[in-house]
Amino acid sequence: MPKKKDRVITLRISETDFNIVESFAKAKGLSVSSYINSVIKSQTEYFIPTASNEKVSIPKNILYSLFSYASKENLDDLAIHWAIEQKHAARLLWGEINLHAILDVIFKMSKYMMGTDARVITTSNFTKDAGYNEGKDLGAILNSSVDVSRIKTSDALWIVIRHNLGDNYSYFWNNMFTKFLGLLQNSVDFTTEYDETTISIRLKVK
């Protein structure tokens, strides 16, 4: 019997999706119901409250000031703690730390914490016209609603996050993403760059 305060819902998924979920859940020693419950719980704990709870709006000029007053040492310490928390979030949502999990967290952090969308440019959506000397970006804006498992990790990836909130803001997020991506240092090559408006991350599977 369900707990008194629990809600019972009916969930319809395709046979293919069910088989995939069932196989994944069994590998973790869970029933399909328990696994789906854990996914929903992790989503509500880590991401939905940002959008659904009572909102507290901080003007960008105030956010800029808060970060501008912080020392680099304090931002370094904060980046370490945030990278650890994102590692836990990735494991809850994906079950393991892989490139798709890392990308998922980066897109969600950009959307819900930084208030902007991350653009990803890959070798599969970056082309050159015959009569045009410069590259043409055909990439779409990717955010938390995108299924990152559709991204080809065989491509070289270039992620660009624009925020326009100053050097310290970029310093903190660049530092956090660098430590977070370090979880994949044995399988992924990456470089990061930043200035006062933008963070740029280039990734390539080894």
N, C-alpha and C positions, 0 to 999 in steps of 0.2 A: 504494500500500500504506500502511496506517496505521502510525504510529510504534509501536515495540515496546511502549511503556507506555500507549498510547491504548486505550480500550475502544470496541468497536463495538456500537451499540444499534439496535434497530428502533423507529422512531417512527411512530405512526399518527395522522394528523390528517384532518379532513374535507376534501373537495375545495374547498369555499369558503375555508377557512382557508389551505390550501396556495396557492391562487391569490393570496390577499392577501399572504402572506409572499413568494411568488415575485416578485410585482410590486414590492414594497417592496425586496427584495434586489437586483433588477436595477437599480433606480434608484440604488443605491449601488455598482453594479459588482461585486456579490457573487453567488455561487451560493446556492441555498437552504440547502445544507449548511453553507457558511461563515458565513452569517448566523445560523443557529440555533446554531452553535458559539459565535459571538461573544456571543449573548444568554446562553447557559448560563455562559460564562466570566465575564461581567460580574456575573451573579447570585452565583456562587460567591465572587468576589473582594470584592464589596461588602456582601452581606447574609447569605448562608448561614453564613459563619464565626462570626457573632455567636451563632447558635443551635447550631451543630454542634461547634465546638471545645470544648476543656475549659473549663468555665465558671468564672469568677472572680466570686464574689458580693460586692458591696459593700453593706453595710447602709445603709438610707436615711438614718439619722442621721449616718453618716460622710460620705455624699455631700452631705448638707445642709451639714455643717461645711466640707468642701473648697471648696464654692462660696461659703460665707459669708466665708471668709478672702480670697478673690480680690478684687482691685481692679477697679473698673469699666473702667479703661484696659486691663488684661490681658484682661478678658472681651470688650472691643471688638475687640482684636487677634485673639483666638481665634475670634470670630464671623466675621470676615472670611475667615480660612483655611477654616473649616468650610463657609461658603457657597460658596467656590470648589470645594471637593471635591464638594459635592452637585451643583453644576452639571455637573461631569465625569460623575458617576454618572448623572444624568438623561440626558445625551447618549448615554452608552453603552447605556442601557436603552431609550430611546425614539427615538434618532436625531436629535431636535430638541428645543428647549426650547419647550414649549407648556403650557397650563394643566393638561392631564391629566398631563403629566410632572411638573410642580410638585406637584400633589396626591399623586401616587404617592410621591414622595420624602418629603413631609410625613407621610403615613400610615406609611411604613416607618420613618422616624426616630422617630416617636412610639412605635411598637411596639417596635423593637429597641434604640433608644438611650435613650429616656426611660422605657421600661417601662410604657407606658400606651397606651390606644386613643384615637384622635381621633374625636370625634363631629362629623358634618357635618349641618347643618340647612339645607334649601333651601326655596325657595318651593313646590316640588312635594311636599314631605313635611311642610309646616307648615300646618295648617288651623285653622279656628275652628268650633266647634260653634255651632249657632244659639242655644242657650240658655246659652252659656258665654262669658264675656267675655275670657278669656285664651287665648293660643295653646296648641295641643296638639302636642307634638313627636312626630311619627310616624317620625322618622329612625332608622335602624339604626346600630349601632356599626360603623364602617368601619375595617379594618386592612389589613395588607399582603396578605392573601389576596383582597381585593376587587378586581374589575376596575374601576378608576377610569374607564375609557373609557365606562362606562355612566352616569356622572354627567352630568347636563345642565348644560353650562357656560353655557347661556343664563340659568340661574337665578342669583339672588343667593345666594352660599354663605356660611355662617357655620360656621367650624370652631372647636371648643372642645376644648382639651387640658388636662386636670386632672392635677396631679402632687403638689402639697402638699410641695414641697421648698424653699420659701423664695423671697425676693425676688430674690437674685442668680441663682438657677437660672432663674427666669422671665425675668430681664433678659437673660441670655445667649441663651436659646432664642428669645425674642422678637426680639432683635437679629439673630440668625442668619437667622430666617425672613424678617424685613424685608429684609435684604440679598439673600436668595435670591429673594424675590418681586419685587425690583427689576429682575430680568431681564425681567419682563413689563410694565414700567411704561408702555410705549407702547400696550398692548392691554388691560390690566387695572387697574381701580381697586381699591385695598385699604387697609384700616386695621387696626391691631393695638392690642390692649390687654392689660395683664397686671397681676396682683397676685401675692402670695406663694404662691398655690395654683394659678393658672389662667392660660392664655394663650388669647386670643380673636382670631381672624382673620376679617375680613369681606372677601369678594371679589365683584367684579362686572365682567363683561366690558364694555368700553367700546362 
